[in-house]
Amino acid sequence: MTIQGQIVDIPNKRIYKGEVSFKNGKIASIIEKHHTVNHYILPGFVDAHIHIESSMLVPSEFARLAVKHGTVATVSDPHEIANVLGLEGVEFMIENGNQVPFKFNFGAPSCVPATSFESAGAIIDSEDVKILLQNPSIKYLTEMMNYPGVLLDDAEVMKKIDWAKHFNKPVDGHAPGLRGEDLTKYIHAGISTDHECFTYEEGLEKLQKGMNVLIREGSAAKNFEALIDLLPNHFENIMFCSDDKHPDDLLLNHINSLCARAIAKNMDVFKVLQVACINPVKHYNLEVGLLKEGDFADCIVVEDLVNFKTLQTYINGEMVFGNNQSTINPVTFKNLNNFKTNKKYISDFKFDSKAGKIRVIEALEGQLVTNEIIAESLIQDGNLVSNVEKDILKITVVNRYQNQKPAIAFIKNFGLKEGAIASSVGHDSHNIIAVGVSDEAICRAVNLIIEHKGGICAVTHSKEKIIPLPVAGIMSNQDGETVGKKYAELDRMAKQLGSTLQAPYMTLSFMALLVIPSLKLSDKGLFNGSTFKFTSLEFC
């Protein structure tokens, strides 16, 4: 098979008319040849860090959408499903991904559970990590979120890192805001990347100290604008990633959109494409072609080098996207799950208090970090309740693995004026998380999730809408197009209820992620991510 176009030679910073021939899944030849085809041939895009589960799609369905945007491979951290199902969950992701022509590159989860301050469905210890890293399908040790454990030389944490070194596989980082001597120690432990930088200065320090910085633009966390000016001078040590991308966003774009945005800032196209196509392959030693003779035939044809609209995608020489259609077929799979809690009562969400002031989580648009603010409490019949007028709403995390009393806190900036929204996608332990204007609405939303053993939903006094997520309580068993459209409808409903957040469900899912400062909520209580200790809801 032969394709023609303007060939983009990224390492040599050259574009020329030519043709590329495929044979037995590899590139047999690349020759310079005059023709009239003006489309561009370049290596495929690679998402350098993503949790496939956050798309709410199983890997095979994720692939069917991603190839439409020229993505040929991902560096995939399966710690979401691992927190629910342990090694069985990781094996499910690998097996499902292997059934389609797409290059998923899974890692061994380093932090399951993410902390000891929450209830997860499984534990992956250093011996489990050793087992995983011996598997050729496992390419790296995933994000070491327990950076306090690294700084304190925790024995179990260091064993996991040592096993990665033993098998000569990279170790991903996760250290939002870490600077100075603590950062130096974290890097010297063997951590090679970070996707959690949220300021230019932080990213620059990490680059200068030898880290690879991943510029993240997901559905909730958006750091592109803060970090993109690092690219011109540090393009050899930068990658693009999504981290978490919801299905409606994946319908629209992927890494291709980050390339387009960088070009719109007048950045050098070869530097941008090295970040998007080449650096992840080299850093993680991926079996992904880079448009050279003898490489795997993983390449794409795009309309231009401005918008990067994908016309064709090839993986191992097979066209997986063309004529505006994905050619990857759906596959059958078994729904695995771990969902054991019973339905709740309205009284379960009451919080008896006489406190005049309370600590409140302040959610921030486009960020995973939060602030801690102090607000006046609203008490009715001795119960702390949502103050809709001031946008101080009750939030709960409900243990889904066993029957426990829900944890209660309050949050600002969700903006709901009626009803409640809830989800069993609650990073990283994936307990049920909900926010609403009343205990009654919160209870209805939580019970709707429990009834379906996983999902995301919105409820009012007269209406309810849910997307069931029967695969581990975090992924759908439906096709990506359907899930993406249903999610868009649910997102609209949440905004009709008053939410002003760009991605209310994605933001909600991170309000239980304790390793991101400063104030979060686990199923065990309100947690200060800066001091890494529980704190009191009641301020005074």
N, C-alpha and C positions, 0 to 999 in steps of 0.2 A: 504494500500500500504506500502511496506517495501523496503528500500534501504540499501545496505551493503557497508562498506568501512572502512577506518581508520578514526575514529571520532576525530576531533580536538576540544578539550575542552579548549577554550581560557582562561577563568577565572582561571581554576585550572592548567593551563600549562601542559596539558597531552594529549597524542595521543594514542589511543587504537583501536583495531579491534572491530567492533560492528555493530549493525543494528539499523536503525531508522524507526519507524512505524508512518504512518500518518492516521488520521481519522477525518473527518469533518473539514478539513482545518487546523488542529492543529497536534502537535506532541503527539502521544498517548504514545509512549515509546521509550526510548533509552537504549539498553542493550549491555553489553559487550559479544561478541560472536566470537569465532575463525572462520575464513573463509579464502578464498584465494584471496579476492578482495583487491587490494593495492591502489586503488584510495582514495582520501581524501574527507571527508564530513565536511563542515564548514558553518557558517552563511554566508548569502549573503552579497555582498559588497554594501555600501551606499555612494553615492556622496553627501557630506555634504553641498555643495553650488553650484548650477548650474542654469543658465538661459536656460531652455529648448529651448527657441526661437532661441538661438544662434546656435543651431544645424541645423537651418532652417527647422526643422521638427515639426509637431504638436506632442503633447505628445504621442498619440497612436503609431505614427511611430517611435518616439524616443525609446519607450519601446521595440519595435520589434528588434532594434539593440542592445540596452543596455544589454538585458538578455543574449546575446551571450557571453558576457564577465563576467557573474556572478553577474551583478548588479541587485538587487531586489528592490531598493528604491532610491529616490533622495529627497534632501531638496531643493525645487525649488522656486526660486524668479521670479514671473511673471511680474516684473516691466517693461520689454521690451514691452510687448503687452499692459500693463496698460498705458504706455506713449502714445500709439497710440489710444486706445479705452476705457480707464478707466475701471470701474467696469465690463462692458460688456466683456472686454478682459480677465479679471481674471476669470470670470464665464465660458468663453469658454474653458480656459485651464483646469479647474476643471472638467467640463462636458466631455470633450474629453478624459481626462486621466482616468475618471471613467469607460470608456467603455472597458478598457482592464485590464487583471490581472497583474498589476504593481503598486507599491506603491509610487505614487507621493505625496509629502507633501508640499503643496503650502503655501506661506506666504502672509501677507498683505503688499503690497508695501508701503514703508515709505517715498519715495521721488519721487513723480510724480507731476510735473516735477522734475528732479534732482536738478535744480537751476532755479532761475528767470531770468537767462541770456540767455535763449534759448526758442524756440517755440516748445511746445509739442502739442499733439492732445487731451490731457485730463488733468484733475486735480483730484487727490485723496487727500481730506483733512482729518482732524482728525475725523470728523463724519463718513466719508466713512471707515476710518480705524476701527472705533468702530464697524460698521456694519460687516465688514469682519472678525474681530477677534471673533465675536460671532458665526461664522460658524465653526462647528467641523472640517471641512476640512482644515481650516486655522490653521497652527500649530505655527506660530511665526510672529513677525514683522521683515520685511526684512531689509537688510543692510541700516543702517542710514548713508547715504553718506554725508548728510549735517552736517558734524562734526563742522563747524563753528557755525551753529545754536545751537548745543548742548553746545558748549563752551560759547556762548553768551546768553544762557537760552531763546532762542526764544520760545515764548508762544505756537505757533502751533506745533513746533517740540516736545516740552515737553509734550503736550497733547497726541500726538501719542505714545510716550514712556509710559506715564502714563496709557493709555488704555491697552497696552500690559501687564503691571504689574497688572492691575485690573483683567485681564483674565488669569493671571498666565502663560503667554506665553513668551518665550525667545525673546530677541532683538539682532539681528545681527548687527555687526559693519562693517565699511568701513572707514579706517583712515590711508592711506598710509603715512608712515614717521612720524606719530604723536608720540611724545616722551615727557618725563618729566612731568611737572605739568599739561599740557594740556591733556596728555594721562590719567593721574590720574582722572581728572575731567570727562573726556569722559566715563571712566569705571564706576565711581561712579554714573553716570546718569542712569546706568542700562544696559549698552552695554556689551554683554557677549562673543562675538567672533570677530575675524578679519581674513580676507582672503587676505589682501593687504600688508602683511609684505614682504619686498624685501631684507632685510639683516638679518643675524643671530642675530646681536645685537638687532635689533628692535623686532624680534620675542621673544628673551629671555626676554627683558624688559616687554613685554606684558604678557608673561606667568608668570613672577614673580609677576606681579601686579594683577593676578587672571583671566586673559582672557584665553579663548580657542583659540589656533592658528590653522588655517586651512592652510595646505600646499597645495598650488594651482599649478597645472600643466595643463594649458589649451592649446588651439591652438595658442594663442599669448603670454599670460602672463605665464612665466615658472619660478617658484620660488622653485622647488624641490631641486635643488642642493644647493641653498643658505640656505635652512632651514632644510634639512633632518637630519643634525647632532643634532638637538634639540630633535629628537624622543627618543633616548635611555633613557634620564633622565626625559623626560616630556611626555611620551606616554599616560598618563592618561588624558591629556588636549590638545591633538592634534587630528586633523581629516584630511582626504584627500578630496580634491575637484577639480573640473575642472573649475568652474566658467563659462567659455565659451568654447564650444568644437564644431568645425565644422564637418559637416557630413562625410567628407572623413576620418578624424581622428577617428570618432566613429565607422566606419567600421572596424578599425584596433584594437582598444583597449579602455579600460576605466580605472577604479580604479585598476583593476587587474595588469596593467602595473606598477603602482606606488609601489604595493606590491613587484613585481618582482625586481624592481630597488633597493628597500630598502634591500631586502634579498641579492642582489648582493653586497651590502656594508657590509655584515656579521652582519646585525642586527637581533636581536632575533625575531623569527617568531611569537611568541605569542604577543609581543609588537606591531609588525607591524599589525597583524590581529585585535588587539584591536582598533587601530587607524582606520582601514579600515571598520570594521564591527560593533563594539560595541559602541564606543563613540558617534557617531551621533544619534543612537537610544536612548541612555540614555539622552543626552543633550536636544534633541528636543521632548522627550516623544513620540516617534513614535510607531505606532502599527505594529512593525516589529519583527519577531521572532529572537531569539539569540541561537537557537539550544539547547533548554531546554524542558523538558516534560511540556506540557500544553501551550507552546508558539505556535504562528502561525508557520506553516510549511514553513518557508522561509529559504531555504538553498541551497547550491550548491555542486556539485561534481567536483573536479578538479583533473587533472592528477598528479600533484605533488605540493610541497610547494616551488618550485623554480621559475617556470614560470607562475604558476597558470592558465594554459590553462583549460578553462571551458568545461566540458563534459556534464553536466546537470544543469539546473536551475529550482528550484521549488519555487512557490509563492502560499501561502495558500494551500500547498499540491498538486498543479497542476503543471505538468511539462510544463514549458513555453519555454524551450530550451533543445533539445536532438537530437542525431544523426546529429549533425552539422546544425540543422535547428531550427528557431524560430517557435513556434506553435501559436503565437499570430496572430490573423487574422486582416486584415485591417478593418477600420471602415469608414463610410461615415460622412461627416461634411460639414457645410456651410462656404463659404469663407467670412469672415468679413474684411472690409478694411476702410481706411480713407486717401484718396489720392486726393488732390484737385487742385494742382498747374498746370498751363499750361506749354507748351513747351517753351524753352528759345531760345534766339538769341545769336550768337557769341559775339555780342557787349555787352551782359549782363556780360560777364566774363572779360572785360577789366578793368584795374585799372590805371587811369591816375595819373602820379606821376613824380616828378623830383628828388626824393630822391636818394642820392648816396649809402645809405646802408639801409638794411631792417632787421627786426626781422624774424627769420626763426625757425620753429618747427623742432627739431631734433628727429626723430623717433628712438627708440632703440630696437634692436632685443630682443625678448623674454620679453619685459617689456611694461606696460601700461603708466608708467611715461615717460615724454619727457624732453628734454633740450631746452633752448632758446639760440640760437646762432645769431650772427650778421654777415651778409654776404653782399658782394657787389651786388648791384642791376643790372639787365639787362633791359634796356629800349629801346623799339622800337616804334617809332612814338608816344612818350609820354606814352606808355603803358608798365607797368611792365609785363615781360614775363618770362617763364621758362628758366633757364640756364641749358640745358641738359648736357653740358660738365662738369659742376661743381655739377651736381645732386641737383640743387636747383629748385624744380618743383612747379608749381602753384597748389594750392589745393582750393577747393570750398565746401561750405555747402549751400544747396538750401532748403529753407523752402518748405516742401511738403504739408502743410496744407492750405496754401494760397499763392497768388502771391506776391512775394517780390523779391527785388534785391538780387542776390546771394552774399554771403560773400566770400571774397578772402583773401588768405594768401599764404605762401610758406613753403615747407617742404623738408627736406633732408633725404636721405637714402632709398627712394623708388627705385631709380636706373633706372626708365623707360628711354628707349632710343627712343621709338616711341609710338604713340597712347595714350590711357588713360584707366583707370579703374574706375568704379563707383559702388556705392551700396546704397540701401535704408535702409540697416542695419547700422545705425549710432548712437551708444550709447550716451545718453539714449533716446533722443527724436525721433530718427529714421527719421531725415531729410536725404536728399540725400547728399552723400559725394563723391567727385571725385578728382582724381589727374591725371595730364597728361602733355605732352610735349608742348602742344599748346592750345590756346583758342578754336580752331576749334575742336580738338579731345575731349577736356573736354565737349564742348557743345553737341557733338554727343553722348557721353556716358551718360550724364545727361538726354538727351531727350529719349534715349532708355529706361532708367529706368522709366521715366514719361509715355511713351507710354504703358508700361506693368503694370503701377500702382504698381511698386515694383519689385526689383530684384537685382542681382549683374551681372556686365557685364565687358567686355573688348572690345575695338575697336581699329582698325588701319584705315588707309585711304582706305583699300580695304576689311576689314573683321570685322565682329562683332559677338560676342557670348554672350548670356545672359541666366541666370537661372531665370525664372519668380518666384516671391514670392507674390502670390495673397492673402495670408492670412495675413492681417494687414500690408502688404508690407514687412514682415520680415520672413515669413515661406512659404514653398512650400505646394502644395496640392498633391504632388506625394509621392511615397514610398521611404523609406530611402535608399535602395540600389541604386535606380536610381539617387536620389539627390546626394548621396555621390560620385558616379562615374562622374556625370556631374560637380560637384564642383571640383573634381580632375583635370578634363580636363581644366576647366577655370583657375584653379591655375597654371597649366602648361603654359597656354597662357600668363598669367601675367608675368611669369618668362621668357618666350620667348621674351616678350617686354623689358626685361632687369631687372626686379625686382630681387634683391638679398635677399629679406626678406623671411624667412621660411614660413610665413603665411601672404602674402600681404593684402588679403581681411580682415582678422581678425584684423591686425594692423590698416588698414584704418578705420575700424569701430570704433576704440577707439580714433581717432584723434579729435572727437567732444565731448569727455567725459570730461567736464569741471572740475569735482571734482577730477581729477587726475592731479597733477602738471606735468610740470610747464606751458607749453604753449600749448593751444588747440584752436580750431576754432569752434564757434557756428554759427548758421544762422544769428546771430546779430553782429558777429565780432570776432576779435582775442582776446583771453582771457588768462590772467595770473592766473593759478590755485593756485599759491603760495600766491599772494596778494588778490585773489578772486575779481579781477577787470579787466575790458576791458583794452587793451593796443593798441598802435598804430603799424600798420605794418611798417610804415616809421620810420626809426631810426634817420636819418639825411639827 
